[in-house]
Amino acid sequence: MPHYRLLAIDLIFVVTGGALGSALRYLVSVFTNYDTNSPFPYKTLLVNVVGCFLAGFILMYFEHHARQDHIRLFFLIGFLGAFTTFSAFSLETLMLYKAGHLKTALLNIVLSTVACLISVAAGLWAGFATR
């Protein structure tokens, strides 16, 4: 029975982090609402780059500090899982392609991939620096 209790506690941390990550994702969408002539999905790129940085930072921080699995579950699985939007990235890229914006769709793929990889590396570096 203790196994199920631990699972329930873990789930509470994941769900709470997910709720907060979803709320912040919504607020980013609301407060970055600006008109642009470009169909490029700036908001999705922003949350994915920020989320990747935070993922790298949190992973490295907890690797070198007291291990607190509940906090890792809260941030990495819950909060960042809800905050970042790979599904939105994929959908927006396909919609750009379908609308005839092939160059913009390709730019989204390249820019998102490169920016997110650099962001994770920067987060790892920043987290490593906290040791």
C-alpha positions, 0 to 999 in steps of 0.5 A, a space after each residue: 500500500 505505501 507504493 500507491 501513497 507515494 504515487 498519489 503524492 507524486 501525482 499531486 506534485 505533477 498536477 499542481 505544476 501542470 496547472 501552474 504551467 498551463 496558467 502561465 502559458 495562457 498568460 504569456 499568450 494573453 500578454 504577448 498579443 501583438 499584431 504582426 504581418 508575419 504568420 510566424 508563431 512567436 508565442 510558441 517559440 518564446 515558451 519553448 525556448 524559455 521552457 528549454 532553458 528552465 529544463 536544463 537549469 532545473 535538471 543541472 541544479 538538482 543534479 548537484 543539490 540535495 535530491 528532492 524528487 517531488 520538486 523535480 516532478 513539479 517543475 520538469 514533468 508538471 510545470 514545464 510539461 504544461 508550459 512548453 508546447 511541442 504539440 502547438 509547434 507541430 500543429 502550427 508548422 503544419 498549418 503554415 505549410 498547408 497555408 502555403 507558407 513553406 519558407 515560414 514553416 521551415 524557418 519555424 522548424 530550424 529556429 525552434 530546434 536551434 534556439 531550444 537546443 541552445 537554450 537547454 545548453 544555456 540552462 545546463 550551464 547556468 545550473 552548473 554554475 550554481 554548484 
